[in-house]
């Protein structure tokens, strides 16, 4: 039997999904910010209710869970946008379910992932980012920041990617410390020149848009690595 943490379901579609899980022999455990630290280690996955009025709170909870556990995270959202779903994935969620998904589709998705994880237990699916295997990526043959243009020239084709002021500032900071992980705090205080107050969502959102711009120009966005429980790093080697 799998242990699944759930936040209090509110909408009708969420109650249907949770009931469907219960009928499939999952042990459901109510999770909130007060008991999260004590029960996360016993959970195989968490179904997180999206706070539609405060998306940064949802993002913060995803990051808090991911810092403390390798449990699966699924977000329940009534009508998620494509951008929201991608941001949740970048932060460490494993998927988003909405009222467009049939209950059986959700439960089969969860069941398949949990069964696959169980079969693979004993393998190292989540090595720390400083392991040589994970840090290594295809070497970038050319990388040049162009301050006058607020852009970066990158790759053997020397593709020029135009950036916003904040995106350029972020990439410059990562370049100065390439192959060294920078924390959310370090990034936030350097980019916004303000005291860090746990605003991980703001940093993650800027990283998301920077990666997206690189991908649109067919540049490998994996050069910006996520350092679990810490922040980000630039790897050009």
The 8 nearest C-alpha neighbors of each residue, nearest first, counted from 0:
[[1, 25, 24, 26, 2, 23, 3, 43],
 [2, 0, 25, 26, 43, 3, 42, 24],
 [1, 3, 26, 42, 43, 27, 25, 4],
 [4, 2, 44, 27, 45, 42, 43, 28],
 [3, 5, 45, 28, 30, 29, 27, 46],
 [6, 4, 46, 29, 30, 45, 28, 47],
 [5, 7, 30, 29, 47, 48, 8, 31],
 [6, 8, 9, 5, 29, 48, 30, 31],
 [9, 7, 13, 14, 6, 10, 48, 5],
 [8, 10, 7, 11, 13, 14, 48, 12],
 [9, 11, 13, 12, 8, 14, 77, 15],
 [10, 12, 14, 13, 15, 9, 8, 16],
 [13, 11, 15, 14, 10, 98, 16, 97],
 [12, 14, 16, 15, 10, 11, 8, 17],
 [13, 15, 17, 11, 16, 12, 8, 18],
 [16, 14, 12, 18, 13, 17, 19, 11],
 [17, 15, 19, 13, 102, 18, 14, 12],
 [16, 18, 20, 14, 19, 15, 13, 21],
 [19, 17, 21, 15, 20, 16, 14, 22],
 [18, 20, 16, 22, 17, 21, 15, 23],
 [21, 19, 17, 23, 18, 22, 25, 106],
 [22, 20, 18, 23, 25, 19, 24, 17],
 [21, 23, 19, 20, 24, 18, 25, 17],
 [22, 24, 20, 21, 25, 19, 106, 18],
 [25, 23, 22, 21, 0, 26, 20, 1],
 [26, 24, 1, 21, 0, 23, 20, 27],
 [25, 27, 2, 1, 3, 24, 28, 0],
 [28, 26, 3, 4, 2, 25, 29, 21],
 [29, 27, 4, 5, 3, 30, 26, 2],
 [28, 30, 5, 4, 6, 27, 31, 7],
 [31, 29, 6, 5, 4, 35, 28, 34],
 [30, 32, 33, 34, 35, 6, 29, 5],
 [31, 33, 35, 34, 30, 36, 60, 6],
 [32, 34, 31, 35, 36, 30, 37, 38],
 [35, 33, 37, 36, 31, 32, 30, 38],
 [36, 34, 32, 37, 38, 39, 31, 33],
 [37, 35, 34, 38, 39, 33, 67, 32],
 [36, 38, 35, 34, 39, 40, 41, 33],
 [37, 39, 41, 40, 35, 36, 34, 42],
 [40, 38, 42, 41, 35, 36, 37, 68],
 [39, 41, 38, 42, 68, 37, 36, 70],
 [42, 40, 39, 38, 43, 2, 37, 3],
 [43, 41, 2, 39, 44, 40, 3, 4],
 [44, 42, 70, 2, 3, 1, 71, 41],
 [43, 45, 71, 70, 3, 42, 72, 4],
 [44, 46, 4, 72, 3, 5, 47, 71],
 [47, 45, 5, 73, 74, 4, 72, 75],
 [46, 48, 74, 6, 75, 45, 73, 5],
 [49, 47, 75, 6, 74, 50, 76, 46],
 [50, 48, 76, 57, 51, 75, 47, 74],
 [49, 51, 53, 52, 54, 57, 48, 56],
 [50, 52, 53, 49, 54, 76, 57, 77],
 [53, 51, 50, 54, 49, 56, 55, 57],
 [52, 54, 50, 55, 56, 51, 57, 49],
 [55, 53, 57, 56, 50, 51, 58, 52],
 [54, 56, 58, 57, 53, 200, 59, 201],
 [57, 55, 59, 54, 58, 53, 60, 50],
 [58, 56, 54, 60, 59, 55, 49, 50],
 [59, 57, 55, 61, 56, 60, 200, 54],
 [58, 60, 56, 62, 57, 61, 55, 63],
 [59, 61, 63, 57, 62, 58, 64, 56],
 [62, 60, 58, 64, 59, 63, 65, 57],
 [63, 61, 65, 59, 60, 64, 66, 90],
 [62, 64, 60, 66, 61, 65, 59, 67],
 [65, 63, 61, 67, 62, 66, 68, 60],
 [64, 66, 62, 68, 67, 63, 61, 69],
 [67, 65, 228, 63, 64, 68, 62, 227],
 [66, 68, 64, 65, 63, 69, 39, 36],
 [67, 69, 65, 70, 64, 66, 39, 40],
 [68, 70, 65, 71, 67, 64, 66, 125],
 [71, 69, 44, 43, 68, 72, 42, 45],
 [70, 72, 44, 45, 93, 43, 69, 73],
 [73, 71, 92, 45, 93, 44, 46, 70],
 [74, 72, 46, 94, 95, 93, 92, 47],
 [73, 75, 95, 47, 46, 48, 96, 76],
 [76, 74, 48, 96, 47, 49, 97, 95],
 [75, 77, 97, 49, 79, 78, 96, 74],
 [76, 78, 97, 98, 79, 75, 96, 10],
 [79, 77, 76, 97, 80, 98, 99, 96],
 [80, 78, 76, 83, 77, 84, 81, 97],
 [79, 81, 83, 82, 84, 78, 85, 76],
 [80, 82, 84, 83, 85, 79, 86, 78],
 [81, 83, 85, 80, 84, 86, 79, 87],
 [84, 82, 86, 80, 85, 81, 79, 87],
 [83, 85, 87, 81, 82, 86, 95, 88],
 [84, 86, 88, 82, 87, 83, 89, 81],
 [85, 87, 89, 83, 88, 84, 82, 90],
 [88, 86, 90, 84, 92, 85, 89, 83],
 [89, 87, 92, 85, 91, 90, 86, 93],
 [90, 88, 86, 91, 87, 85, 207, 92],
 [91, 89, 87, 88, 92, 62, 86, 61],
 [90, 92, 88, 89, 65, 87, 93, 61],
 [93, 91, 88, 72, 87, 94, 73, 90],
 [94, 92, 72, 73, 88, 71, 91, 95],
 [93, 95, 73, 92, 74, 88, 96, 72],
 [94, 96, 74, 73, 75, 84, 97, 76],
 [97, 95, 75, 74, 76, 100, 94, 105],
 [98, 96, 77, 76, 99, 100, 75, 78],
 [97, 99, 100, 77, 12, 96, 78, 101],
 [100, 98, 97, 101, 96, 78, 77, 12],
 [101, 99, 98, 97, 96, 104, 102, 105],
 [100, 102, 104, 103, 99, 105, 98, 16],
 [103, 101, 16, 105, 104, 106, 100, 19],
 [102, 104, 106, 105, 101, 107, 19, 16],
 [105, 103, 101, 107, 102, 106, 108, 100],
 [104, 106, 108, 102, 103, 107, 109, 101],
 [105, 107, 109, 103, 108, 104, 110, 20],
 [108, 106, 110, 104, 109, 105, 111, 103],
 [109, 107, 105, 111, 106, 110, 104, 112],
 [110, 108, 106, 112, 107, 111, 113, 105],
 [109, 111, 107, 113, 108, 112, 106, 114],
 [112, 110, 114, 108, 109, 113, 107, 115],
 [113, 111, 115, 109, 114, 110, 116, 108],
 [112, 114, 116, 110, 115, 111, 109, 117],
 [113, 115, 117, 111, 116, 112, 110, 118],
 [116, 114, 112, 118, 117, 113, 111, 119],
 [117, 115, 119, 113, 114, 118, 120, 112],
 [116, 118, 114, 120, 115, 119, 113, 112],
 [119, 117, 115, 116, 120, 114, 121, 113],
 [118, 120, 116, 117, 122, 121, 115, 124],
 [121, 119, 117, 122, 118, 116, 123, 124],
 [120, 122, 119, 123, 118, 124, 117, 116],
 [123, 121, 120, 119, 124, 125, 118, 116],
 [122, 124, 125, 126, 121, 120, 119, 127],
 [125, 123, 122, 126, 119, 120, 121, 116],
 [126, 124, 123, 127, 69, 128, 122, 133],
 [125, 127, 123, 124, 128, 130, 133, 129],
 [128, 126, 129, 130, 125, 227, 133, 226],
 [129, 127, 130, 133, 226, 134, 126, 227],
 [128, 130, 127, 134, 131, 133, 226, 126],
 [131, 129, 128, 132, 133, 127, 134, 126],
 [132, 130, 134, 133, 135, 129, 128, 127],
 [131, 133, 130, 135, 134, 129, 136, 128],
 [134, 132, 135, 131, 130, 128, 129, 126],
 [135, 133, 131, 132, 129, 128, 130, 136],
 [134, 136, 133, 132, 131, 236, 137, 234],
 [137, 135, 138, 134, 236, 222, 234, 235],
 [136, 138, 139, 236, 135, 235, 222, 219],
 [137, 139, 236, 235, 136, 140, 135, 234],
 [138, 140, 235, 154, 141, 236, 137, 142],
 [141, 139, 154, 155, 138, 142, 153, 235],
 [142, 140, 154, 153, 139, 155, 157, 143],
 [143, 141, 153, 152, 154, 144, 139, 140],
 [142, 144, 152, 151, 145, 153, 141, 150],
 [143, 145, 151, 146, 150, 152, 142, 171],
 [144, 146, 150, 148, 151, 147, 149, 143],
 [147, 145, 149, 148, 144, 150, 167, 151],
 [148, 146, 145, 149, 150, 144, 151, 167],
 [147, 149, 150, 146, 145, 161, 151, 162],
 [150, 148, 146, 162, 147, 145, 167, 161],
 [151, 149, 161, 162, 145, 148, 160, 144],
 [150, 152, 144, 160, 159, 145, 143, 153],
 [153, 151, 159, 143, 157, 158, 142, 144],
 [152, 154, 142, 157, 141, 158, 151, 143],
 [155, 153, 141, 157, 156, 140, 139, 158],
 [154, 156, 157, 140, 141, 153, 139, 158],
 [155, 157, 154, 158, 153, 141, 152, 159],
 [158, 156, 153, 154, 152, 155, 159, 141],
 [157, 159, 153, 152, 156, 160, 154, 216],
 [158, 160, 152, 151, 157, 153, 161, 150],
 [159, 161, 151, 150, 158, 162, 152, 213],
 [160, 162, 150, 149, 159, 151, 163, 148],
 [163, 161, 150, 166, 167, 149, 160, 164],
 [162, 164, 166, 165, 167, 149, 161, 150],
 [163, 165, 167, 166, 168, 162, 149, 169],
 [166, 164, 168, 167, 163, 169, 190, 205],
 [165, 167, 169, 163, 168, 164, 162, 209],
 [168, 166, 170, 164, 169, 165, 162, 149],
 [167, 169, 165, 171, 166, 170, 164, 172],
 [170, 168, 166, 172, 167, 171, 165, 173],
 [169, 171, 173, 167, 172, 168, 174, 166],
 [172, 170, 174, 168, 169, 173, 167, 175],
 [171, 173, 169, 175, 174, 170, 168, 176],
 [172, 174, 170, 176, 175, 171, 233, 177],
 [175, 173, 177, 171, 176, 172, 170, 233],
 [176, 174, 172, 173, 177, 171, 170, 233],
 [175, 177, 173, 174, 179, 178, 172, 233],
 [178, 176, 174, 233, 179, 173, 175, 234],
 [177, 179, 234, 233, 232, 176, 180, 235],
 [180, 178, 177, 176, 232, 181, 233, 173],
 [179, 181, 232, 231, 226, 182, 230, 178],
 [182, 180, 231, 230, 232, 185, 179, 186],
 [181, 183, 230, 229, 185, 184, 186, 180],
 [182, 184, 230, 186, 185, 187, 199, 229],
 [183, 185, 187, 182, 186, 195, 188, 197],
 [186, 184, 182, 188, 183, 187, 181, 189],
 [185, 187, 183, 189, 184, 188, 190, 182],
 [186, 188, 184, 190, 189, 185, 191, 183],
 [187, 189, 192, 193, 185, 191, 186, 190],
 [190, 188, 186, 192, 187, 191, 185, 193],
 [189, 191, 187, 188, 192, 186, 169, 168],
 [190, 192, 193, 188, 187, 189, 186, 194],
 [193, 191, 188, 189, 190, 194, 187, 195],
 [192, 194, 188, 191, 195, 187, 189, 190],
 [193, 195, 188, 196, 192, 187, 184, 191],
 [194, 196, 184, 197, 188, 187, 193, 198],
 [197, 195, 198, 194, 184, 199, 193, 187],
 [196, 198, 199, 195, 184, 183, 200, 59],
 [199, 197, 200, 196, 201, 195, 202, 187],
 [200, 198, 202, 201, 197, 203, 183, 59],
 [199, 201, 203, 198, 202, 55, 204, 58],
 [202, 200, 204, 199, 203, 198, 205, 187],
 [201, 203, 205, 199, 204, 200, 206, 187],
 [204, 202, 200, 206, 205, 201, 207, 199],
 [203, 205, 207, 201, 206, 202, 200, 208],
 [206, 204, 202, 208, 207, 203, 209, 201],
 [207, 205, 203, 209, 204, 208, 210, 202],
 [206, 208, 204, 210, 205, 209, 203, 211],
 [209, 207, 211, 205, 210, 206, 212, 204],
 [208, 210, 206, 212, 211, 207, 166, 205],
 [211, 209, 220, 213, 207, 212, 208, 206],
 [210, 212, 208, 214, 209, 213, 207, 215],
 [213, 211, 215, 209, 214, 210, 208, 216],
 [212, 214, 218, 210, 216, 211, 215, 220],
 [213, 215, 217, 211, 218, 216, 212, 220],
 [216, 214, 212, 217, 213, 211, 218, 210],
 [215, 217, 214, 213, 218, 212, 160, 158],
 [218, 216, 214, 215, 219, 213, 220, 158],
 [217, 219, 213, 214, 216, 220, 154, 215],
 [218, 220, 221, 214, 222, 217, 213, 210],
 [219, 221, 210, 222, 213, 214, 218, 223],
 [222, 220, 223, 219, 224, 136, 210, 234],
 [221, 223, 234, 220, 233, 224, 235, 219],
 [224, 222, 233, 221, 232, 220, 234, 231],
 [225, 223, 232, 231, 222, 221, 233, 226],
 [224, 226, 231, 227, 230, 232, 223, 128],
 [227, 225, 230, 231, 229, 128, 224, 228],
 [226, 228, 229, 225, 230, 66, 128, 127],
 [227, 229, 66, 226, 230, 65, 62, 67],
 [228, 230, 182, 227, 226, 183, 231, 181],
 [229, 231, 182, 183, 226, 181, 225, 180],
 [232, 230, 225, 226, 180, 181, 224, 182],
 [231, 233, 180, 224, 223, 179, 178, 181],
 [232, 234, 223, 177, 173, 222, 178, 224],
 [235, 233, 222, 178, 236, 177, 223, 232],
 [234, 236, 139, 138, 222, 233, 177, 136],
 [235, 138, 234, 139, 136, 135, 137, 178]]
